[in-house]
Amino acid sequence: MSDYLDKLRQQAAESQNQRKKSRQESASGEKDQSSDVSEKVAKLLGVTTEMVDNCCGSICPHCDMFLDKAVSLVELGYPHHLLMNPTQEAMFEEAREIYLRDRKEYETRKTELMDRMR
């Protein structure tokens, strides 16, 4: 009887090790992918990767780049990171349209747009 239980314990330990390995592999793949995205966004915005990574994913009163990052992500074909209500979503779409139409106008109105979203 103890041989049977030992065999079950070994099988459980092996399957646990396999799950750990697969989690580690997928986590490293996700980090590589997110760092690639951060690098692309940083290059598009002309800032460092650390600045892009420090944006928390919300519409923060202390953040000066959440709108730039969100627009850049969408322009690069990725989903944006912002957590928005429907009103803020409409303002984001307006900001994105301005960005596509005239980037100088977007730069001049960016502070106003971010304040309205907050």
C-alpha positions as CSV (number, residue, x, y, z in Angstrom):
1,M,0.0,0.0,0.0
2,S,2.8,2.4,0.8
3,D,4.4,1.8,-2.6
4,Y,1.2,2.9,-4.3
5,L,1.1,6.1,-2.2
6,D,4.8,6.7,-2.9
7,K,4.1,6.4,-6.6
8,L,1.2,8.9,-6.3
9,R,3.4,11.4,-4.4
10,Q,6.1,11.1,-7.1
11,Q,3.6,11.7,-9.8
12,A,2.1,14.7,-8.0
13,A,5.6,16.1,-7.5
14,E,6.5,15.7,-11.2
15,S,3.3,17.3,-12.3
16,Q,3.9,20.2,-9.9
17,N,7.4,20.7,-11.3
18,Q,6.0,20.7,-14.9
19,R,3.4,23.4,-13.9
20,K,6.1,25.5,-12.3
21,K,8.3,25.3,-15.4
22,S,5.4,26.2,-17.8
23,R,4.5,29.1,-15.6
24,Q,8.0,30.4,-15.6
25,E,8.3,30.0,-19.3
26,S,5.0,31.9,-19.9
27,A,6.0,34.6,-17.5
28,S,9.3,35.2,-19.2
29,G,7.5,35.3,-22.6
30,E,5.0,37.9,-21.3
31,K,7.8,40.0,-19.9
32,D,9.6,39.9,-23.2
33,Q,6.4,40.9,-25.0
34,S,5.6,43.7,-22.7
35,S,9.1,45.1,-22.8
36,D,8.9,45.0,-26.6
37,V,5.7,47.0,-26.5
38,S,7.2,49.4,-24.0
39,E,10.2,49.9,-26.2
40,K,8.0,50.6,-29.3
41,V,5.8,53.1,-27.3
42,A,8.9,54.8,-25.9
43,K,10.4,55.2,-29.3
44,L,7.2,56.6,-30.7
45,L,6.9,59.1,-27.8
46,G,10.6,59.9,-27.6
47,V,10.9,59.0,-23.9
48,T,12.6,56.3,-22.0
49,T,11.2,52.8,-21.5
50,E,11.2,53.4,-17.7
51,M,8.9,56.3,-18.1
52,V,6.5,54.2,-20.2
53,D,6.6,51.3,-17.7
54,N,5.9,53.7,-14.8
55,C,2.6,54.7,-16.1
56,C,0.2,52.8,-13.9
57,G,-2.8,52.2,-16.2
58,S,-5.2,54.7,-14.7
59,I,-6.1,58.3,-15.3
60,C,-3.9,59.7,-12.5
61,P,-3.8,63.3,-11.4
62,H,0.0,63.1,-11.1
63,C,0.7,61.5,-14.5
64,D,1.5,63.6,-17.5
65,M,1.7,60.9,-20.1
66,F,-1.3,58.6,-19.7
67,L,-3.0,60.0,-22.7
68,D,0.1,59.9,-24.9
69,K,0.8,56.3,-23.9
70,A,-2.8,55.2,-24.6
71,V,-2.9,56.9,-28.0
72,S,0.5,55.4,-28.9
73,L,-0.6,51.9,-27.9
74,V,-3.7,52.2,-30.0
75,E,-1.8,53.5,-33.0
76,L,0.7,50.6,-32.7
77,G,-2.2,48.2,-32.7
78,Y,-2.3,47.2,-29.0
79,P,-5.2,47.7,-26.6
80,H,-4.8,50.8,-24.5
81,H,-4.1,50.5,-20.8
82,L,-6.6,53.1,-19.4
83,L,-9.4,52.2,-17.1
84,M,-12.2,54.5,-18.3
85,N,-15.9,55.1,-17.9
86,P,-18.0,55.8,-21.0
87,T,-17.6,59.6,-20.8
88,Q,-13.8,59.3,-20.5
89,E,-13.8,56.8,-23.4
90,A,-15.6,59.4,-25.6
91,M,-13.0,62.0,-24.6
92,F,-10.2,59.5,-25.4
93,E,-11.7,59.0,-28.9
94,E,-11.8,62.8,-29.3
95,A,-8.2,63.1,-28.3
96,R,-7.2,60.3,-30.7
97,E,-9.0,62.0,-33.6
98,I,-7.2,65.2,-32.8
99,Y,-3.9,63.3,-32.7
100,L,-4.6,61.7,-36.1
101,R,-5.8,65.0,-37.7
102,D,-3.2,67.4,-36.4
103,R,-0.4,66.5,-34.0
104,K,0.5,70.1,-33.2
105,E,-3.1,70.8,-32.1
106,Y,-3.0,67.6,-30.0
107,E,0.2,68.8,-28.3
108,T,-1.3,72.2,-27.5
109,R,-4.6,70.7,-26.2
110,K,-3.2,67.7,-24.5
111,T,-3.3,69.2,-21.0
112,E,-6.9,70.3,-21.5
113,L,-7.9,66.9,-22.7
114,M,-6.2,65.1,-19.8
115,D,-7.8,67.5,-17.3
116,R,-11.2,66.8,-18.9
117,M,-10.6,63.0,-18.6
118,R,-9.7,63.3,-14.9
